[in-house]
Amino acid sequence: MISHKQYEFAQARIEKLLPLVDDNTPANDRNAVELMMMSDIVIAYEKEHYKAVYLANRVAELEDQVDDLQFKLNRIKNNPIWKASGPARKCMHFVIRQKDRLKNCGSLSGVIAKVRYKSWEKKAMTHYGTRSFPSAEERQKQEAAVFERMPKISILVPLWNTPESFLTEMIGSVQWQTYKNWELCLADGSDDAHAYVGEYCKRLAAQDSRIVYQKLAKNEGISGNTNECYKLASGEFIGLFDHDDILHPCALYEYVKAINEKDADFIYCDEATFKSPDINKMITMHFKPDYAIDNLRANNYICHFSVFSRELLDGTELFRTKFDGSQDHDMILRLTDNAKHIVHVPKLLYYWRSHAGSVAGNIEAKPYVVEAARGAVADHLRRHGFKNFTITSTRAFETIFKISYEIIGEPKISIIIPNKDHVEDLRRCISSIVEKSTWENYEIIVVENNSETKEIFSYYDELQNNPQIRVVTYEGKFNYSKINNFGVSLATGDYVLLLNNDTQVITINWMEELLMYAQRPDVGAVGGKLYYGDKTIQHAGVVIGLGAPRTAGHVHYRQKRENLGYMGRLCYAQDMTAVTGACLLVKKSLYEQVGGLDESFEISLNDVDFCLKLRKAGYLNVFTPFAELYHFESISRGLDDQGEKAKRYNEESERFRNKWKAELEAGDPYFNPNFSLDKSDFSLRV
């Protein structure tokens, strides 16, 4: 950052140096060199200074516009005609919602497919509802189980005017746990009109010493009341439970099992939202990935049922009142930062009741939730050293966020494009990069391999006129891995971007969207969202074990561009096991560190193998939906479904399965084991 004093000094020096330098002065002359340095300082300062002034003026203008619009809006709302038009507006909004639903599903066929899936899913819900409860024999077995560690789990429940039926069901679900070493801590902020809450709890506490009840002098809100619950807790582990929800009878048993088998200090499970009063009447079932920091930053996917070692708090506040509404998101972000073993139990063990006034029923019931969530994420990012980021709601949901990180410096990106003939494909690819990209510091290295047509060599000659483009030649038969490794060896950039010649840029800031993640020290490869020519999804992240060969497959495959994805996953950046090599950005140093692409995988699975090597080295791989390109897949080389190509693909698949046997057997951490490996649309196994 250049100070104002440095700027003034540079201006003064320029005035003194200008008479000493003219067009005939050698470039290496001392005065000429100093003049150039002083000029750079002035330019850099003014660029930053005037940018800040412009932005400040723009903010002021927008604030004035907001005030004016708010005045006009209030005037409209107070108009009798507006008030009388309420029923008509409700009808209109209903039509708009149906239109949006159609758009989000991509088409009418998408809506039909979703309705069919929901119909089938509805039949499967009882499998995860009461039918999943333990039999008498299984219950007896779990109750008799003795673990090496039998920790007391203190379950915190803040009470506030809890409906009587909700209260009895909630407490009953704790008392019915197969694991018995628990403590239920109830802090009651109910008003005098709901005295039955305290009466009922006191009666149960007198009968069961594991139930601890305290009437609060006043209602402190959800954060304050939960913190009061925590003061009552004596357990080694703490669990967070809402006053209107229900626990699966085996929840604590499964958690204690995870504590013993995996040394877990933070545990969560899958959950369902149900329509009161029947848990089998589920609205949604959320089958979650294992711990994924980018997913968690984008939205609180962990949510219920969080249980953690009280040591993770380390004397800090449980809930912070300034994040009321998203206090659990804030807490989860803080505690998972400190946790050593975060364990996801991939079983539906928590039932989140949907009713009027609950967040599960309608987020508009608590409009402060969105700002609280944004604040919690911002606070977390600042703790991790991020500055100058933005957090905005996505089209999926108000509390599902797009995070834009500041790009540090202007690193150079080397784009590696293998090519053989197909002049029009390559022209379309390169033209889209040159014409649409807003990132300027890049080079394109076209790796020529065995082309035969005059047209392509003529086009290569054209490319030589662009100083940012080089055409190099790889001798030998087609081997995708070797070609890319060769191209990378000639790259001068800080980052390398593997790009297929049959791609076309859609998003103008696509390189920035990839780079903001690739620059992080914890990230390996970053991939974008790719579409076929018909705007259906070709790539939105890769899951290992998915598909008939049980090697790897693309999730959300062939879904419409507008589709929100499973639980909104097509609308936010997230951690994935692998991303496609058709558009993959990585630090050049990391590429070299893991040995680049494995050249034994000549054509297939080399990108997945590369990503797994990065994960083995301790790095995350990230998919972002905000870098969009077309990918006219297999135009260049055709499909791998016949003859020698099929034989080669089968051989590479077998080699991949052997190399990554342990990882495949463990399952993809970002793809819940309740999902079918035969489909890419997150269909359930049931």
N, C-alpha and C positions, 0 to 999 in steps of 0.2 A: 504494500500500500504506500503510495507516494504522498508525502505530507505537503501542506500548502507552502511551507518554507522552502522545501526542495523545489517546488514548482516555480516559486519566485526567483530562487537562485539560478535555476536553469534558464529562465527568461532573460535575466540580466547577463548571463554568460553568452547567450545567443547573440544579444545586441553587440557585445564586444567582439565576438568571433566572426560575425558576418563580413565586416570589412577586410578580414584577413583571408577569406576563402572565396574563390571564384570557380568558374567552369574548368579552368586549366590546373587547378590544384590537385595533386595526386591523391588518390583515395586513402593511401596510408599516411598522409601528412598528419602530424599530431593535432593541428587545429581542426582539420577536416573530420578526424575521428571523434574529437571532443564535441564538435558541432552536431555530429550525428547522434551521439549519446544524449546530449542535452535536448535535442529535438524529440527523441524517443520518450524522454521523461515528460516533456510538455504534452505530447500527443496522448500518452497514457493517462496523465492526470486529467486532461480535459475530457477524454473519452468517458472516464469514470464519473467525473464531477458533473458534467452536463447531463449524463444519463440519470444521475440521482436527482438533479434539479427537475428534469423532465418528469420523472416518476412522481416526485412530490407534487408538482403542479397537476399531474393527471389524477392523483388520489384526491386532491382538493376538489377538482371538477366533478369527479364521480360522487363524492360526498354530497355536494350541492344537488346533483341529480337525484340521489337517493332521498334527500329531504323533500325535494319537490314532488317526487313520485309518491312518497308516503303521505303527503298532504292530499294529493289527488285521490289516492286509494281510500283514505279515511272519508273523504267527501262522498265517494261512490257508495261505500258501505253504509253510510248514514242516510242515503237516499231511500225514500219509501218504496220506490219502484224496485230497487235492488233487493230490498227485504222481501217484497211480495213475490219476486221471481225465484225464491228458494227452491220450490219443488221442480221447476223446469231446469234449474241448474243441476240439481241432483241427477235428473234423467240424462242430461248432457254429459256429466262426469262419468256416469255408468257406461255410456257409449264410448267415451274416450278410453276408459279402463279396458274395455274389451278390444278396442283398437290396439292399445299398447300391448295387451296380452298376445294378440296375433303377431305383432311386430317382434316381441321378445322370443316367440317360438319360431320365428322365421317365415312361416307361411301357414296356410290353412292345414296343409298336410302335417306340419309341425305340431299344430294344436291337436289334431286328431291323434297323432302319435303320443303326445303327452297325456291326453285323456285316456288312451288305451293303457299306457304305462301306469297312470294313477289308479285305474281300475284293477290292474293286476297287483299293484303295490298295496292296495287296500286289503286284498285277500291275504297278503303276507304280513299285515300288521299284527294280527293276533299271534303270529309266531314270535314277535318281539314284545308282545304285551303279556297278558296273564298266562298264556301258554308257555312262556319261557320261565315262569316261576318254578322253583324246585319242587320235585315230588316229595312225598313224606320221607322216602328212603334217602334221597339226595340231601334233603334238609338235615336229617339226622347225621349223615356223614359229614357235612360241613360244620355242624354245631360241635361235633366231636373232634374235629381237626385240631391238631396241636402244631403250631409253627415255632421255629426257633425264636422268633420275635413275635410277641403278642401285644403290640402297642395299644394303649388307650387312644381312641379317636374321639376328640371333642367336636361335636357337630354344632355349629353356631346357627341359630335361627332368630333373627329379629322379628318380633311380632308387632303388628299394628292393625287393630280393628279386623283381625282375621275372621272371616266367616266360619261359623261353628263346624260345618261339614268339612271345610278345608283343613281346619285345625286338627280335627280328630283323625283324618286320613293321613295328614303329614306325620303326626306323632306316631300313629299306628304303624306306618311304614318303617320307622326307625326301630320301634319295639319288635318288629317282626324280622329283623336282620338275623341271618344265620350266624354271623360273627357277633359275639356278645360283649366284648370289651369296648364299649362306647360310652359316651357321656353326651347328653343332649342339653345344651345351654340355651335357655330361653330368656331373652330380654324383652320386656313388654312395654311398648310405648302407647298402648291403646287408650282411647279416651273413656270417660265415665259411662258413656252410652254402650260400651262394649265390655262391661265388667265381667261377662261370662268367660272371656278369654283367660283372665287371671284366676277365676274360680276353678275352671277346668284344669288348668296347668298345676295349680296348687294341690288339687286332689290327686293328680297323677304323680306329682313329686313326692307326696306322702306315701304312696304305694311303691314307688320305684326310685331308689336312691341315685340311680344314674341320670335322672332328670333333675336339672338345676334351674330354678325359676327366680327371676327378679323383676319386680315392678319398678319401672323407671319413673323418676319424678316428673319428667316431661319427655315428649317425643323429640328425639334428636335427629330424625331422618334415618334413612337406611344405613348410611355410613356410621353415624354416631351410635345408633342402636346396635349395629353389629360389633362395633368396638366395645360396647358394654358387654355384649355376649362373650367376647374374647377374655374380658377380665374374669369371667366366671370359669373359664376353661382350665383344666389341669392335665389334659392329655398331651402325649408326646407328638401327636399329629392333630391337625386342625382341618375340619371339613366345613364347607360353606353350603348352606341349604336354605332355600326360600320357603317362606311360611305357607305357601299355597301349592307346593309341589309334592311329588311322591318319589321315593327311592325304591328301586328293585330290591327284593329281599336278599339277594346275593352281593349287593354293591360293596359292602364293607369287607366281606370275605374275599372278593376278587382283588380289592385294593391291598389288603394285608398280604395276600399271596404275591402281589407285585413288589411289595416292600421286602419280602423275604427272598424272592427269586431274582430280583433285579436291583436290589438296594435302592429302590425308588425313594426320592424325597419330595417329588411333586407328581401327582397322579390325576388323570382325568379320563372320562369315558365318553361313549356315544350317548346321544339323548334324543328324545322325541317330544314334540309338542302335541298335546292332546286336548280335545274338546271336553270340558267338564260335563259330567262327572266320570265318564268311562275312559280309562287309559287306553283301551283297545280302539277307540275312535280317534286315531292319530291324524293330525293335520300335516305334519312333516316328520320325517325321520332323518336325523343328521348323523351320518357316519363319517367320522373325522379322519384326517391324516394324523400320523405321528407328529411330534413337535416340529414345527416349521416356523421360524422366526419371521419370515416375510409374510406368510399367511396371517400370523398373529398381529403384525403391525397393520395390515390392511383391514382386519376385522377380528373381533373376539370370537374366533371359532372354538376355542377351548371351553369357555363359559362354564357349564355344569358338567359334572360334579367335581369341583376342585378340592383335593385333599393334599396337604403339604406338611412337611416337618416344621414345627414351630421354630426350629433353629434358623430357618430361612428368613424369618422376620428380623432376627438379630437386633432386637430392641426398637425396631422401627414401627411406625403406625401400620395397622392392618389395612383399614380403609381410610382414605383421605377425603374429607368432606368436600373439598373443592372440586372433586370429580364425581359428586353424587349423580347417579344415573348410569355412570360407567365406572363406578368405583371398583367393580370386579375386574374390568379390563386393565385398569391402572395397577391393581394389585397383582394380577397374573403377569403383566409385563415386568414388574419389579422382582417378583419371586422367581420367575423362570430365568431371569438374568443371573441369579445367584445359585440356582439349583444345579446339582451335579448329575442327577439321574432323573430326567423327566420321562415318565412312562404313560403311554396311552393304552388303556384297556379297551380293545376294540369290541366292546359289547354294549348293547343298549341297556343302561342301568339307571337312567334318570328320566323322569317323566315331568315335563314342564307344562303346567296347566295354562291353557289359554282361556281367558275370560275378560269381561269388560274391565278396563282399568289396568290390566297387566301389559307389560312390554311385549310378551308373547302374543297377546291379542291385537295390539295396535301400538306402534311406536309413537303415534301422535298423542297417546295418553300421557306421555312424558316427553315433551318437545325438547327439553334441556339435555336429553340423552345424547343427541348428535354432537353438540358443542362439548359436552363432557368427554365423549369418546375421542374427539379430535384433540382436545387438550391433553388427555392421557397419553396418546400416541406421540404428540409433540414433546411432552416431558421426557418420555422414554428415549426419543431420538436425540434430544439434547444431552442426556446422560451418556449416550454412546458417541458423543463428539460431533454429531451432525449439525450443520448450521445452514441457514438459508434454504431450507426445504419448504415445500408446500404440501398441504394435506387437503384434498378435495373429495367430496362425495362422488360416487360413480352411479351409473344408470341402474345398477343392480339394486342398490339400497342406500339409504342415507348414511348408514354407519359402516358401509363397505367403501374403503378409501383407495384413492390413487395417491401414492406418495412420489413426489418429484424431488429428487436429490440434486443438490448443487454439483455441477461438474467442476472438478478442480483442475485448473490449467487448461491447456489446449493440446492434449496428447494426440499423436498421429495414429490413425487407423489404417492398417494395410489390408485391403480387400482382396482376397485370393479367389479367382474365378477360373476353374478348370474349363477347357473348351476343346471341342472337336467339331469342326464345320458349324452347321446351324447358325449361320450368320444373322438371320433375323431375330432369333432368340437372344443371342449375345447383344445385338444392337439395342433391342428393347430393354434388356437388363441394364446395360451401361448408360443408355440415354436417360433412363429413369433415375439412376444414381446422380448423374451430372445435373440434370434439369430440376430435380425435386429436392435433393438433400440440402438441409440448412447447415449441417456440419461441414466445414471447409477444409480442415486439416486431414486429408486422407490421400492415399495413393491406391490405384487399382493395378493389380498384377494379374494379367491374363496368362494362364499357363496353357500354351498351345500343345496339343497332343494328337499327332497323326491326322491332322486335317488334310483333305484332298481337293477341295473345291477352290476355284480361282476367286470366287466371291469373298470367301473368308479372309484370304490373304490380302485382297484389295482393302477390306475393312480394317485389317491390322495396320495397313499403311496409313489409313485415315487417323487411326488412334494415336499414331506417333506425333501428331500435331498437338496433342494434349499433354503437357508436361507432367500431369498427375497420373498418366497411364503408361504402363510398360507391358509389352508382350514378350514373354520368355518361352523357351521351348524345352519341353520334357521329352527325351528320347526313350522309347520303350513302349510296351503294350499298356493298355489302359489299366491303371490301378489307382483308384480314387485316393487312397491313403498316401501312396508314394507321390502322386502329383501334388497334393496339397502340402505335404511335407517339403517338397522341393520348392514350392511357391513361398512357403513360410521362411525357408532358409535364405531367401533373397529379399525378404521384407525389411524395411527400414523403420516401420512404425513401432510404437509402444504396445499396440494391440493388433491382433490379427482377426479378421472377420472372414470366416469361410462362407462363401456364397455360391450357390449353384447358378449356372448360366441361364436357367429357365425360370428365373425369378424376375419380379418387377416391383419396384418400390411403390407403396401407397402412401404411407405416413411420411410427411416431409422431414420431421425430426426423428426419424427412425434410429439413426446412429446415436443421437443423444439419449434416447430412451433405453437403448442397450447399454451404452457407456456408463450411465449413472449407476447401474448395478455392477457392471464389470470392474469398475474402479475400486469397489470396496475390497478390503483385504481378506474378507471371509468368503468371497464369491469366486467361483471358477468360470464356468461357461454361462452365457446368457443367450436365450433364443427368443425369437419373435413369434407373432401369430401369422400363420401362412394360410392362404386360401387357394383353392382351385379356381379356374376361370369362371365357374358358375357361382362363385362367392360362398361355397361351402368350405368348411374347415378341413385343411390338410394337416396342420400341426398346431397343437396347443399344449405341448408338453408330452413327454414320453414316459410310459410306465413299463418297468421290466416285468416279464412273465405274461404280459397281455397278448392275446391272440393265439391262434391255433399252434404256431411253432413253439409257443411258450418262451420266446426270447424277449421281444419288446414290441410295444404298439403305441399308437397315438391315441390319446383320450379326446373325447368330443369329436371324433372323426366323422366327417361329412355332415355335421350339424350346420345350420344356417349361420351366416355372419352375425345376425342380430340376436342370436340365442344368448341367454344370460349364463348358461352352463349350470352344472350341478351346484347348488347353493351359491350361485353367483360367481363361480370360479373362472368364467371367461371374462370377468370384468376387473380383475386385479392381479398384480404381479405376485408370484408365489414360487416357493421352492419345489423343484421337481427332481427326480432322479436323473433325468437326461433331457436334452433338447436336440433337435435335429441339426445335422451338419449342413443342411441346405441354407441356413442362416444362423451362424454361431459366432459370437464375439467372445474373445478371451485374451487375457494379457499374453503377450508373446513369451514372457519369462515363464509363465505357468505352462504354456504349450510345450516349451522345451523341457521344463522340469519333469513332466510326466511322460516325455518321449514322443510327443505328437500322436498322430494316428497310427495305430498298429497296422503295419503293412501286410500282415497275414490276412487281415480282413480287406480283401481287394476292393470290394464294392459295397457290401452290406454290413451293417451293424458296427462299422468303425466309429461312427459318431457316438453311439451308445456306449461302446467300450471306452472311448475317450472320456466321456462324462463320468463313467464309473471309476476310472483311474483318478480323476479329479476328486471325487467323493472319498475314495480310499486315502487320498492325500490330505483330507480334512476340509475340503472346500464345498460350498453350496453351489448348486446349479439352479438358475432362475429362469422361469418363463415369464415374459411380460406381454400382455395383450395390446400394449400401446405402441408397439413397433410392428406395423402391418405391411405385408407384402403378398403379392400373388406368387404362387409356385405351380407352374405348369409341369407337374412331376412326371418324370420318366420320358419326357420328350426327347432328350438327348440319347438315351441308351435303351429305351424300351422297358418292358416289364420282366420280372424274374419268374415267370410262371411256365416256361417251356424249355425243353432241350437242355443244352449245356448250362444255360443261365439258371434253370431250376436246380440242376445238380450242384452248381457252384453255391447257390443260395443255401441249399440244404447242408452242404459241408460247412459253410461259415456259421450257420445256425448251431450245428452240433459243436463246433469249436467254441462258440460263445457260451453255450450252456455248460460246457465242461469248465471253461475258464472262470465263470462267475456262478458256479454251482451253489456255493454257500449263500450268496446274495439272492439268488432266485428262490432257494428253499425258504429263506427268511421272509420273502415277500417284499414288495415295494413299500417303503415306509410312508409314501405319500398317497397310497391307494389302499383304502380300507379293505381288509380281508373279507368283509361281508359283501363286497362287490364281485360280480362275475368276471372272470378273466377271459370269457368268450366274447364279451361285448365292450365297446369303448364308451358307452353312454351312462356308466355308473349304475347299471342294472344290478339288482340284488341277486345273490346266489339262490335264495329261497324259491 
